[in-house]
């Protein structure tokens, strides 16, 4: 069984973010990105649980 899980990146929760062009554009310089925690804990973990359930059968 193959599963496709959509995962997005998000700025690290400890990163200092700023905006440019009159505070209308996100300034991504020096920002470290991580996997979106909600994607990791809900989508990815659920996919692994489904995969494990089918492998056992």
C-alpha positions in Angstrom: 0.0 0.0 0.0 1.3 3.4 -0.9 0.1 6.6 0.9 0.6 10.2 -0.1 0.8 12.7 2.7 0.9 16.4 2.0 3.3 18.2 4.3 4.0 21.9 4.4 7.0 23.9 5.7 6.6 26.6 8.2 9.0 29.0 9.8 10.6 27.6 13.0 8.6 28.7 16.0 11.8 30.3 17.5 12.7 32.2 14.4 12.4 36.0 14.3 10.3 37.0 11.4 10.0 40.3 9.7 8.3 42.0 6.8 9.5 44.3 4.1 8.0 46.6 1.5 5.8 48.5 4.0 5.0 45.4 6.0 3.3 43.7 3.1 5.9 41.0 2.1 7.4 38.3 4.3 11.1 38.6 4.6 12.4 35.0 4.4 16.1 35.9 4.8 17.7 34.0 7.6 14.5 32.1 8.5 14.9 28.4 9.3 12.0 26.3 8.1 10.7 23.1 9.8 7.9 20.6 9.0 4.5 22.0 10.1 3.9 20.4 13.5 0.2 19.8 12.7 1.2 17.9 9.5 3.7 15.8 11.4 1.4 15.0 14.4 -1.8 14.5 12.5 -1.3 13.6 8.9 2.0 11.8 9.0 1.3 9.8 12.2 -2.2 8.9 10.9 -0.6 7.6 7.6 1.9 5.5 9.6 -0.9 4.1 11.7 -2.9 3.2 8.6 0.2 1.6 7.0 0.9 -0.5 10.1 -2.7 -1.7 10.3 -2.5 -2.9 6.7 0.9 -4.6 7.1 -0.3 -6.7 10.0 -3.2 -8.2 8.0 
